[in-house]
Amino acid sequence: MVLSVRHYLFIAITVLALFLPGRATLPPLDRDEPRYMEASAQMLRSGDWVDVRFQDKPRYLQPAGIYWLEAASVALTGTLEKREVWAYRIPTLLATIGSVLLTVRLGALLFGTPAGLFAGVLLAVSVLETAEGRMATIDSCLLLAVMLCQTAIQRLWGDRDASSPTPARWAALFWASIGVGLMLKGPVMLIPGLGTPVALALVERRTDWWRRSRPGWGVPLVLAMVLPWCVAIWLVSHGMFFERAVGNNFLGKVASGQQAHGLPPGYHLLVFAVAFWPGSIFAVLAIPFVWAQRRAPAVRFLLCWIVPHWLVFELIATKLPHYVLPTYPAIAVLAAAALASPAGVGWPRPLWGRVLVGLYGLVWLTLGVVLCLAGPVLLWRLQGVVSVPAIVAAGLAMPLVLLSAFLLLQRRPQDALLAVSGGAAVAYFGIFLCVVPNLSAIWLSPRIAATVRAVRPCPTSVLASTSFSEPSLVFLAGQDTRLVNPDGAASFLAGDRSCGLALVGTRDRAAFDAALAREGIGVRRLARVEGINYSNGRHLVLDLFAVASATK
């Protein structure tokens, strides 16, 4: 069967249905996502499309591409002043759909239609893609740029022995996708964009096919896409952007672990069991197939996509799970190819190999059980709530996960994939529809913002917050929100006695009271918010104050 436009439309609708739950109910996730959201909102308010800022501080970490996408999405939906989180997440939703479609296409092209469909399922239900595809951050959009780039490379390289030239549109796609990736995440795009061609050249010892990419006009195309903004931000920031984004952020991650994310090589391999679940067990079972077919052109291409990217991010000091997300479509295609092959996936022949796979399978099954039970357990532990819908979702997902393990033991891997994918989808629906909206204990920022709106003395009241300084509070409470120490909160109230608000935690109350005494003002408590800051695990008791009277 050849996939038609109708088939791809059906796949797109299915992915849309899978990733819609949670987009509006999931609050901004500290700390990166609300920084992207707020910076995009400020870009839209100011009309400055060059200099990216979070409040009054420059955000010189990546180029402006993701902020342009989010700002455009918010502008088109007219939700700027409403602070609707779903509007900022539209680019990642569209990018996720596009990435899955391209994965299906690539798998079908290289190994046949069943392999393409299996690959799309493996990517769509993976834990990491499920999380990244719901957040307004760069990585899902970067994944789409990488997929477009690799799709073009596959065609250009696949025509290496053809007598006729490859149509210019494939070269244009290759260079344009690199330009887009550079505007999203800077030099990171060059790792998959140039890593795959270099690996293919080293393995095959030939580079003649590279002429098909038309670098003579392709490189100028990339420069035309990137240079105007680079020149503009150089002038605006006086060179500071490149010093911070390339020197500190990019090269700094290579040399040392930033933000407590320094970990030894092997981290991504270890995390893969969770990040690619439920596909991780199928990827492991596909290893014998991949090894046997390693000289086949399709397998060689995918390995030259995976290995350079994976090695680079295992070797750099800073490690986060999403760094290797651009390899997941290729891994999904390889696993799907093994599933769709006549021999299928199988257990290794040596006894030690069977033992290792068996242990990995136990870990995989445990992760599935934990994922099914996580929602109801979290609601009970954090809220003391017994959610019947969450329990029903877990009750439906659990048998499918257990059935998939049984089917794997019965050597029915395709049926196992369908069962566990259904279980994962049900578990995700339960988490994002029944659990996330009810976990109010950990969603402090939305509750604080709602409380401020309910009790503020003036429509224009500004909040000064101590003890709780997450970026999500700035996004939800307003760009002018002050993140200060106790002295700063007291000074702010002294300067805005009629409308000012201060949010103070119990651990800062003594210092705040001392600062109030020095300012000669009294305060009245308007409200109290309690909960857990999930970013650091602290239980917080936060009081909202306004000036009561002057004593001086």
C-alpha positions as CSV (number, residue, x, y, z in Angstrom):
1,M,0.0,0.0,0.0
2,V,1.3,3.5,-0.9
3,L,0.4,6.2,1.5
4,S,-1.8,8.9,-0.1
5,V,-2.7,12.4,0.9
6,R,-5.7,11.1,2.7
7,H,-3.6,8.7,4.8
8,Y,-1.3,11.5,5.8
9,L,-4.3,13.7,6.7
10,F,-5.7,10.9,8.9
11,I,-2.3,10.5,10.6
12,A,-2.1,14.3,11.2
13,I,-5.6,14.3,12.7
14,T,-4.6,11.4,15.0
15,V,-1.5,13.2,16.2
16,L,-3.4,16.3,16.7
17,A,-5.9,14.4,18.9
18,L,-3.1,12.8,20.8
19,F,-1.3,16.1,21.6
20,L,-4.3,18.5,22.2
21,P,-5.0,17.4,25.8
22,G,-3.1,19.5,28.2
23,R,-2.2,22.3,25.9
24,A,-4.6,24.7,27.6
25,T,-4.8,23.1,31.1
26,L,-1.0,22.7,31.6
27,P,0.3,26.0,33.2
28,P,3.6,27.5,32.1
29,L,6.3,25.0,33.2
30,D,9.2,26.6,35.1
31,R,11.7,27.6,34.3
32,D,12.3,27.7,30.5
33,E,8.9,27.7,29.0
34,P,7.5,30.9,30.7
35,R,10.7,32.7,29.8
36,Y,10.0,32.0,26.1
37,M,6.4,33.0,26.5
38,E,7.1,36.2,28.3
39,A,9.9,37.2,26.0
40,S,7.6,36.5,23.0
41,A,4.8,38.6,24.6
42,Q,7.2,41.5,25.2
43,M,8.5,41.3,21.7
44,L,4.9,41.6,20.4
45,R,4.1,44.5,22.8
46,S,7.3,46.5,22.0
47,G,7.4,45.8,18.3
48,D,11.1,45.1,18.7
49,W,11.7,41.9,16.6
50,V,15.5,41.9,17.1
51,D,16.4,42.4,20.8
52,V,14.8,39.5,22.8
53,R,14.2,40.5,26.5
54,F,12.7,39.0,29.6
55,Q,11.4,42.0,31.6
56,D,14.3,44.5,31.4
57,K,17.1,41.9,30.9
58,P,18.4,40.8,27.5
59,R,17.8,37.1,26.8
60,Y,20.9,36.3,24.8
61,L,20.8,32.5,24.6
62,Q,19.4,31.7,21.2
63,P,18.5,33.6,18.0
64,A,15.1,35.1,17.7
65,G,13.4,32.4,15.6
66,I,11.3,30.7,18.3
67,Y,10.2,34.1,19.6
68,W,9.0,35.1,16.2
69,L,7.0,32.0,15.8
70,E,5.3,32.3,19.2
71,A,4.7,36.0,18.8
72,A,3.1,35.4,15.4
73,S,0.9,32.7,16.9
74,V,-0.3,34.9,19.7
75,A,-0.9,37.8,17.3
76,L,-2.9,35.7,15.0
77,T,-5.1,34.3,17.8
78,G,-5.5,37.7,19.5
79,T,-4.7,36.4,22.9
80,L,-1.8,38.7,24.0
81,E,-3.5,40.4,26.9
82,K,-5.4,37.2,27.9
83,R,-2.1,35.3,28.6
84,E,-3.5,32.1,27.1
85,V,-0.7,29.5,27.3
86,W,-2.1,27.4,24.4
87,A,-1.5,30.2,21.9
88,Y,2.2,30.1,22.6
89,R,2.2,26.3,22.1
90,I,0.8,26.3,18.6
91,P,4.2,26.3,16.9
92,T,5.3,23.2,18.8
93,L,2.0,21.4,18.0
94,L,2.3,22.0,14.3
95,A,6.0,21.1,14.4
96,T,5.2,17.8,16.2
97,I,2.6,16.9,13.6
98,G,5.1,17.7,10.9
99,S,7.9,15.7,12.5
100,V,5.6,12.6,12.8
101,L,4.4,12.9,9.2
102,L,8.0,13.1,8.0
103,T,9.0,10.2,10.1
104,V,6.2,8.1,8.6
105,R,7.2,9.2,5.1
106,L,10.9,8.4,5.7
107,G,10.2,5.0,7.2
108,A,7.8,4.1,4.3
109,L,10.3,5.3,1.7
110,L,13.2,3.3,3.2
111,F,11.5,0.1,4.4
112,G,7.9,0.1,3.2
113,T,4.6,1.4,4.4
114,P,4.2,-0.8,7.6
115,A,7.6,0.4,8.8
116,G,6.6,4.0,8.2
117,L,3.5,3.7,10.2
118,F,5.2,1.8,13.1
119,A,7.9,4.5,13.1
120,G,5.3,7.3,13.4
121,V,3.7,5.5,16.3
122,L,7.0,5.0,18.1
123,L,7.9,8.7,17.8
124,A,4.4,10.1,18.6
125,V,3.9,8.1,21.9
126,S,7.4,8.5,23.2
127,V,7.6,10.1,26.6
128,L,10.1,12.8,25.6
129,E,8.1,13.8,22.5
130,T,4.9,13.8,24.5
131,A,6.4,16.3,26.9
132,E,8.3,18.5,24.4
133,G,5.4,18.6,22.0
134,R,3.3,20.3,24.7
135,M,5.7,23.0,25.7
136,A,6.4,26.4,24.1
137,T,10.1,25.8,23.8
138,I,12.5,25.3,20.9
139,D,13.1,21.6,20.7
140,S,10.0,20.4,18.8
141,C,10.5,23.1,16.2
142,L,14.2,22.3,16.0
143,L,13.2,18.6,15.5
144,L,11.0,19.6,12.5
145,A,13.9,21.6,11.0
146,V,16.2,18.5,11.5
147,M,13.6,16.2,9.9
148,L,13.4,18.5,6.8
149,C,17.2,18.6,6.6
150,Q,17.6,14.8,6.9
151,T,14.8,14.3,4.4
152,A,16.7,16.4,1.9
153,I,20.0,14.7,2.7
154,Q,18.4,11.3,2.1
155,R,17.2,12.3,-1.3
156,L,20.5,14.0,-2.3
157,W,22.6,11.1,-1.1
158,G,20.1,8.5,-2.5
159,D,20.7,10.0,-6.0
160,R,24.5,9.6,-5.7
161,D,24.6,7.0,-8.5
162,A,21.8,8.6,-10.7
163,S,22.7,9.9,-14.1
164,S,20.3,12.8,-13.9
165,P,20.7,15.8,-11.5
166,T,18.6,15.9,-8.4
167,P,15.8,18.5,-8.7
168,A,16.9,21.8,-7.2
169,R,14.1,21.9,-4.7
170,W,15.8,19.2,-2.6
171,A,18.9,21.3,-2.4
172,A,16.8,24.3,-1.5
173,L,15.1,22.3,1.2
174,F,18.4,21.2,2.6
175,W,19.9,24.7,2.9
176,A,16.7,26.4,3.9
177,S,16.2,23.9,6.8
178,I,19.7,24.6,8.0
179,G,18.9,28.4,7.9
180,V,15.7,27.8,9.9
181,G,17.6,25.6,12.4
182,L,20.3,28.3,12.8
183,M,17.6,30.9,13.6
184,L,16.1,28.6,16.1
185,K,19.1,27.3,18.0
186,G,22.2,28.6,16.4
187,P,25.2,26.3,15.8
188,V,23.4,23.3,17.3
189,M,21.7,22.9,13.9
190,L,25.0,22.2,12.3
191,I,25.6,19.0,14.3
192,P,22.9,17.0,12.5
193,G,22.9,19.2,9.4
194,L,26.6,18.6,8.6
195,G,27.2,15.6,10.9
196,T,25.3,13.2,8.7
197,P,26.9,14.2,5.4
198,V,30.4,14.1,7.0
199,A,29.7,10.6,8.5
200,L,28.4,9.3,5.1
201,A,31.5,10.7,3.5
202,L,33.8,9.0,6.0
203,V,31.9,5.6,5.8
204,E,31.6,5.5,2.0
205,R,34.8,7.4,1.2
206,R,33.1,9.5,-1.5
207,T,31.8,13.0,-1.6
208,D,30.8,13.4,-5.2
209,W,27.1,13.4,-4.3
210,W,27.6,16.6,-2.3
211,R,27.6,18.6,-5.6
212,R,23.9,17.8,-5.8
213,S,23.3,20.1,-2.9
214,R,24.4,23.1,-5.0
215,P,26.5,24.7,-2.2
216,G,27.4,27.5,-4.7
217,W,24.0,29.1,-4.1
218,G,22.9,27.1,-1.1
219,V,25.4,28.7,1.3
220,P,24.4,32.2,0.2
221,L,20.8,31.2,0.8
222,V,21.6,30.3,4.4
223,L,23.5,33.6,4.8
224,A,20.6,35.5,3.4
225,M,18.3,33.9,6.0
226,V,20.6,34.4,9.0
227,L,22.9,37.4,8.4
228,P,20.3,40.3,8.5
229,W,19.3,39.4,12.1
230,C,22.9,38.7,13.1
231,V,24.0,42.1,11.9
232,A,21.0,43.8,13.6
233,I,21.5,42.0,17.0
234,W,25.3,42.7,16.8
235,L,24.5,46.4,16.4
236,V,21.8,46.5,19.1
237,S,23.7,44.4,21.7
238,H,27.2,45.8,20.8
239,G,28.4,42.2,20.2
240,M,27.1,41.0,23.6
241,F,24.7,38.5,22.1
242,F,27.4,36.5,20.4
243,E,29.6,36.6,23.5
244,R,26.8,35.2,25.6
245,A,25.0,32.9,23.2
246,V,28.0,31.4,21.5
247,G,30.8,32.0,24.0
248,N,28.9,31.3,27.3
249,N,25.8,29.3,26.4
250,F,27.0,27.1,23.5
251,L,30.7,26.6,24.2
252,G,30.1,26.8,27.9
253,K,27.9,23.7,27.8
254,V,30.7,21.9,25.9
255,A,33.3,22.6,28.5
256,S,31.4,22.4,31.8
257,G,28.0,21.4,33.1
258,Q,25.8,24.4,33.2
259,Q,22.9,24.9,35.7
260,A,23.8,21.7,37.6
261,H,23.4,19.6,34.5
262,G,27.0,18.3,34.2
263,L,26.9,14.5,33.9
264,P,29.3,11.8,32.6
265,P,29.1,10.1,29.2
266,G,26.4,7.4,29.0
267,Y,23.7,9.6,30.5
268,H,21.6,9.7,27.3
269,L,21.9,6.0,26.9
270,L,20.7,5.5,30.4
271,V,17.8,8.0,30.1
272,F,16.8,6.5,26.8
273,A,14.8,3.7,28.5
274,V,12.5,6.4,29.9
275,A,12.7,9.1,27.3
276,F,11.8,6.8,24.3
277,W,9.4,4.6,26.3
278,P,7.5,2.6,25.1
279,G,9.7,2.4,22.0
280,S,12.9,1.8,24.0
281,I,12.4,-2.0,24.3
282,F,11.6,-2.3,20.5
283,A,14.8,-0.3,19.8
284,V,16.8,-2.7,21.9
285,L,15.3,-5.7,20.3
286,A,16.1,-4.2,16.9
287,I,19.8,-4.2,17.5
288,P,20.5,-7.7,15.9
289,F,18.5,-6.6,12.8
290,V,20.4,-3.3,12.6
291,W,23.8,-5.1,13.0
292,A,22.9,-7.6,10.4
293,Q,21.8,-4.9,8.0
294,R,24.4,-2.3,8.8
295,R,25.8,-2.2,5.3
296,A,22.4,-1.8,3.7
297,P,22.2,1.8,2.3
298,A,19.0,2.7,4.3
299,V,20.4,1.5,7.6
300,R,23.8,3.1,6.9
301,F,22.1,6.5,6.3
302,L,20.2,6.3,9.6
303,L,23.2,5.2,11.6
304,C,25.2,8.2,10.1
305,W,22.3,10.4,11.3
306,I,22.2,8.9,14.8
307,V,25.9,8.2,15.8
308,P,27.5,11.6,15.2
309,H,24.8,13.5,17.0
310,W,24.6,11.1,19.9
311,L,28.3,11.0,20.4
312,V,28.6,14.8,20.4
313,F,26.0,15.1,23.1
314,E,27.4,12.3,25.2
315,L,30.8,13.9,25.2
316,I,29.8,17.5,26.0
317,A,29.6,18.3,29.7
318,T,26.1,19.7,30.0
319,K,23.4,17.0,29.4
320,L,19.6,17.2,29.2
321,P,17.3,14.5,27.7
322,H,16.1,16.7,24.8
323,Y,19.6,17.2,23.4
324,V,19.3,13.8,21.5
325,L,15.7,14.2,20.5
326,P,16.8,14.9,16.9
327,T,18.0,11.3,16.7
328,Y,14.7,9.8,17.8
329,P,13.0,9.7,14.4
330,A,15.9,7.7,13.0
331,I,15.9,5.3,15.9
332,A,12.1,5.0,15.5
333,V,12.6,4.1,11.8
334,L,15.2,1.5,12.5
335,A,13.1,-0.1,15.2
336,A,10.1,0.0,12.9
337,A,12.1,-1.6,10.1
338,A,13.0,-4.5,12.3
339,L,9.3,-4.9,13.4
340,A,8.2,-4.9,9.8
341,S,10.9,-7.2,8.5
342,P,10.0,-10.9,7.9
343,A,12.4,-12.0,10.6
344,G,11.1,-9.3,13.0
345,V,12.7,-8.2,16.2
346,G,14.1,-10.9,18.3
347,W,16.1,-11.9,21.4
348,P,19.9,-12.1,20.9
349,R,21.4,-15.6,20.7
350,P,24.1,-15.4,23.4
351,L,22.9,-16.2,26.9
352,W,24.4,-13.0,28.3
353,G,22.5,-11.0,25.7
354,R,19.2,-12.6,26.6
355,V,19.9,-11.9,30.3
356,L,20.6,-8.2,29.5
357,V,17.5,-7.8,27.3
358,G,15.4,-9.6,30.0
359,L,16.6,-7.1,32.6
360,Y,16.0,-4.2,30.3
361,G,12.5,-5.6,29.7
362,L,11.8,-5.6,33.4
363,V,12.9,-2.0,33.7
364,W,10.7,-1.1,30.7
365,L,7.7,-2.9,32.2
366,T,8.3,-1.2,35.5
367,L,8.4,2.2,33.8
368,G,5.1,1.5,32.1
369,V,3.4,0.5,35.3
370,V,4.7,3.6,37.0
371,L,3.5,5.8,34.2
372,C,0.0,4.3,34.5
373,L,-0.2,4.7,38.2
374,A,1.6,8.1,38.5
375,G,-1.6,10.2,37.9
376,P,-3.9,8.8,40.6
377,V,-1.0,8.5,43.1
378,L,0.2,12.1,42.6
379,L,-3.4,13.3,43.2
380,W,-3.7,11.3,46.3
381,R,-0.3,12.2,47.8
382,L,-0.3,15.9,46.9
383,Q,-4.0,16.8,47.1
384,G,-5.6,14.0,49.1
385,V,-8.0,13.6,46.2
386,V,-9.3,10.3,44.8
387,S,-10.0,10.9,41.1
388,V,-12.3,8.4,39.6
389,P,-11.5,9.4,36.0
390,A,-7.8,9.2,36.7
391,I,-8.2,5.7,38.2
392,V,-10.3,4.6,35.2
393,A,-7.6,5.9,32.8
394,A,-5.0,4.0,34.8
395,G,-7.2,0.9,34.9
396,L,-7.6,1.0,31.1
397,A,-3.9,1.7,30.4
398,M,-2.4,-0.9,32.8
399,P,-3.8,-4.0,31.2
400,L,-2.6,-2.9,27.8
401,V,0.9,-2.4,29.1
402,L,0.9,-5.8,30.8
403,L,-0.6,-7.4,27.6
404,S,2.2,-5.9,25.5
405,A,4.8,-7.5,27.8
406,F,3.0,-10.9,27.4
407,L,2.9,-10.4,23.6
408,L,6.6,-9.7,23.5
409,L,7.3,-13.0,25.4
410,Q,5.0,-14.7,22.8
411,R,7.2,-13.2,20.0
412,R,4.4,-11.0,18.7
413,P,6.2,-7.7,18.7
414,Q,3.8,-5.9,16.2
415,D,0.8,-6.7,18.4
416,A,2.8,-5.7,21.5
417,L,3.6,-2.3,19.9
418,L,-0.1,-1.7,19.2
419,A,-1.1,-2.7,22.7
420,V,1.5,-0.6,24.5
421,S,0.9,2.4,22.3
422,G,-2.8,2.3,23.1
423,G,-1.9,2.0,26.8
424,A,0.5,5.0,26.6
425,A,-2.1,7.1,24.8
426,V,-4.8,6.3,27.4
427,A,-2.3,7.0,30.2
428,Y,-1.4,10.4,28.6
429,F,-5.1,11.3,28.2
430,G,-5.6,10.5,31.9
431,I,-2.6,12.6,33.0
432,F,-3.3,15.6,30.9
433,L,-7.1,15.6,31.2
434,C,-7.7,14.3,34.7
435,V,-4.6,14.8,36.7
436,V,-2.8,17.9,35.6
437,P,-5.7,20.3,35.9
438,N,-6.3,19.1,39.5
439,L,-2.8,19.4,40.8
440,S,-3.3,22.8,42.2
441,A,-0.8,22.3,45.0
442,I,2.1,22.5,42.6
443,W,0.7,25.3,40.4
444,L,1.5,28.2,42.6
445,S,1.9,30.8,39.9
446,P,-1.7,30.5,38.4
447,R,-3.1,30.6,42.0
448,I,-1.0,33.6,42.9
449,A,-2.0,35.5,39.8
450,A,-5.7,34.7,40.3
451,T,-5.5,35.8,43.9
452,V,-3.8,39.1,42.9
453,R,-6.6,39.8,40.4
454,A,-9.2,39.1,43.0
455,V,-7.9,41.3,45.8
456,R,-5.7,44.0,44.2
457,P,-6.6,47.5,45.3
458,C,-6.1,49.0,41.9
459,P,-6.6,47.6,38.3
460,T,-3.0,48.6,37.7
461,S,-1.5,47.1,40.9
462,V,2.0,45.6,40.5
463,L,3.2,42.7,42.5
464,A,6.6,42.5,44.3
465,S,7.5,38.9,45.2
466,T,10.0,37.5,47.6
467,S,10.5,33.7,48.3
468,F,8.8,32.8,45.0
469,S,10.6,34.1,41.9
470,E,9.7,31.7,39.2
471,P,9.4,33.1,35.6
472,S,5.9,31.7,35.3
473,L,4.8,34.3,37.9
474,V,6.1,37.1,35.7
475,F,4.2,35.7,32.7
476,L,0.9,35.3,34.5
477,A,1.0,38.3,36.9
478,G,2.4,40.7,34.4
479,Q,5.6,42.0,32.9
480,D,6.1,44.6,35.6
481,T,6.1,42.0,38.4
482,R,9.2,42.6,40.7
483,L,11.3,39.6,41.8
484,V,13.0,41.1,44.9
485,N,14.4,40.4,48.3
486,P,12.5,41.4,51.5
487,D,14.1,44.9,51.6
488,G,13.1,45.4,48.0
489,A,9.5,44.4,48.7
490,A,9.2,46.9,51.6
491,S,10.8,49.7,49.5
492,F,8.4,48.9,46.7
493,L,5.4,49.2,49.0
494,A,6.7,52.4,50.5
495,G,6.9,53.9,47.0
496,D,3.5,52.7,45.9
497,R,1.3,52.8,49.1
498,S,-2.0,53.0,47.3
499,C,-1.7,50.1,44.8
500,G,1.4,48.1,45.6
501,L,1.3,44.5,46.6
502,A,4.0,42.3,48.2
503,L,4.1,38.5,48.2
504,V,6.2,37.3,51.2
505,G,7.0,33.8,52.3
506,T,7.2,32.8,56.0
507,R,10.9,32.3,55.8
508,D,11.3,36.0,54.7
509,R,8.7,37.4,57.1
510,A,11.2,38.5,59.8
511,A,13.4,40.4,57.3
512,F,10.3,41.9,55.6
513,D,8.9,43.1,59.0
514,A,12.3,44.7,59.8
515,A,12.4,46.4,56.5
516,L,8.8,47.7,57.0
517,A,9.8,49.2,60.3
518,R,12.7,51.0,58.7
519,E,10.3,52.4,56.0
520,G,7.8,53.4,58.7
521,I,4.8,51.6,57.1
522,G,2.3,49.0,58.3
523,V,0.7,46.3,56.1
524,R,-2.5,44.3,56.0
525,R,-2.6,40.7,54.8
526,L,-5.0,40.3,51.9
527,A,-4.7,36.6,51.2
528,R,-2.5,33.5,51.7
529,V,-1.4,30.9,49.1
530,E,0.2,27.6,50.1
531,G,1.7,24.9,48.0
532,I,4.8,23.2,46.6
533,N,7.3,24.8,44.3
534,Y,7.9,21.8,42.2
535,S,11.1,23.4,40.7
536,N,12.9,22.9,44.0
537,G,10.5,20.8,46.1
538,R,10.0,23.4,48.8
539,H,6.6,23.8,50.6
540,L,5.8,27.5,50.6
541,V,3.4,29.6,52.7
542,L,3.0,32.9,50.9
543,D,1.2,35.9,52.2
544,L,-0.1,38.8,50.0
545,F,0.2,42.2,51.7
546,A,-0.8,45.8,50.9
547,V,0.0,49.0,52.8
548,A,-2.5,49.5,55.7
549,S,-1.4,52.9,57.1
550,A,1.6,55.2,57.5
551,T,3.1,55.4,60.9
552,K,5.6,58.1,60.1
